[in-house]
């Protein structure tokens, strides 16, 4: 009986006839909420079901792929940020090494300039200084 009605519905023979589908044992084929009262309602329901199924077929893969794609994008952004920080750290380490080399050079220069022999040589050569003679020395008594 159902096949006959289905075929007749497809062919469009019963457009405004009222139907309630029953099974062979006499029971309702559909529950009371889903009973079809006319062919146009039945066709609309079928069409809407097909659309819903089609939408579900399209939406399900998108909804499943969205979290995966978002996780991949977040991971890539995180890696980009980390690599940028690593680049900055290496750049600062190189700058620190250069500054340490300059500091070591300045310390060596300070040691050279602060040694007594170097001070004496600089005084004799650059300032034309010499040790005082006996006639140039004066002794001062600090007991007063």
C-alpha positions in Angstrom: 0.0 0.0 0.0 2.8 2.4 0.9 4.5 1.8 -2.5 1.4 2.6 -4.3 0.8 5.8 -2.5 4.5 6.7 -3.0 4.3 6.1 -6.7 1.1 8.0 -7.1 2.5 10.9 -5.1 5.5 11.0 -7.4 3.4 11.0 -10.5 1.2 13.8 -9.0 -2.1 12.0 -9.4 -3.5 12.8 -6.0 -2.9 16.5 -5.4 -5.6 17.5 -3.0 -6.8 14.2 -1.6 -6.5 13.6 2.1 -4.4 10.6 3.2 -3.6 8.9 6.4 -1.0 6.2 5.8 -1.6 2.9 7.5 0.4 -0.3 7.7 -0.8 -3.6 6.5 -1.9 -4.6 10.1 -4.1 -1.6 10.3 -1.9 0.7 12.5 -0.8 4.2 11.6 2.4 4.3 9.6 3.3 7.7 11.1 2.6 8.9 14.5 -0.2 11.4 15.1 2.0 14.4 14.8 3.4 13.3 11.4 0.2 12.3 9.7 -0.1 13.7 6.2 -3.3 15.5 5.6 -2.8 16.3 1.9 -0.3 15.8 -0.8 1.1 19.3 -0.8 2.0 19.1 2.9 3.7 15.8 2.2 5.7 17.2 -0.7 6.7 20.2 1.4 7.8 18.0 4.3 9.8 15.8 1.9 11.4 18.8 0.3 12.3 20.3 3.7 13.8 16.9 4.9 15.9 16.8 1.8 17.1 20.3 2.4 17.9 19.6 6.0 19.8 16.5 5.0 21.7 18.4 2.4 22.6 21.2 4.9 23.7 18.6 7.4 25.9 16.9 4.8 27.6 20.3 4.1 27.7 21.6 7.6 29.0 18.5 9.4 32.4 18.3 7.6 32.8 22.1 8.1 32.1 21.8 11.8 34.5 18.9 12.1 37.2 20.6 10.1 36.9 24.0 11.9 38.4 23.0 15.2 41.3 21.2 13.5 42.1 24.1 11.2 41.8 26.6 14.1 44.2 24.4 16.2 46.7 24.3 13.3 46.5 28.1 12.8 46.9 28.7 16.6 49.9 26.4 16.6 51.5 28.1 13.6 51.0 31.5 15.2 52.5 30.3 18.4 55.5 28.9 16.6 55.9 32.2 14.7 55.9 34.2 18.0 58.4 31.8 19.6 60.7 31.9 16.7 60.5 35.7 16.7 61.5 35.7 20.4 64.4 33.3 19.7 65.6 35.7 17.0 65.5 38.6 19.4 67.3 36.6 22.1 70.1 35.7 19.7 70.4 39.3 18.5 70.7 40.5 22.1 73.3 37.8 22.9 75.4 38.9 20.0 75.1 42.5 21.2 76.1 41.5 24.7 79.2 39.7 23.4 80.3 42.8 21.6 79.8 44.9 24.7 81.7 42.4 26.8 84.6 42.6 24.3 84.6 46.4 24.5 84.5 46.2 28.3 87.4 43.8 28.4 89.4 46.1 26.2 88.7 49.1 28.5 89.7 47.1 31.5 93.0 46.1 29.9 93.6 49.8 29.0 92.8 50.8 32.6 95.3 48.2 33.9 98.0 49.5 31.5 97.4 53.1 32.5 97.3 52.4 36.2 100.6 50.5 36.5 103.4 52.5 38.2 105.9 51.9 35.5 103.5 53.1 32.8 102.6 56.2 34.8 106.4 57.0 35.1 107.0 56.5 31.4 104.0 58.7 30.5 105.2 61.4 32.8 108.7 61.4 31.4 107.7 61.2 27.7 104.5 63.2 27.4 104.9 65.7 30.2 108.7 66.0 30.2 108.8 65.3 33.9 111.8 64.0 35.8 112.7 63.1 39.4 113.6 66.2 41.5 117.3 66.9 42.4 118.5 67.5 45.9 118.4 71.3 45.4 114.8 71.1 44.4 113.7 69.1 47.4 112.4 70.8 50.6 111.6 69.1 53.8 108.8 70.3 55.9 108.4 69.5 59.5 104.8 68.7 60.4 105.2 68.6 64.2 104.3 72.3 64.6 
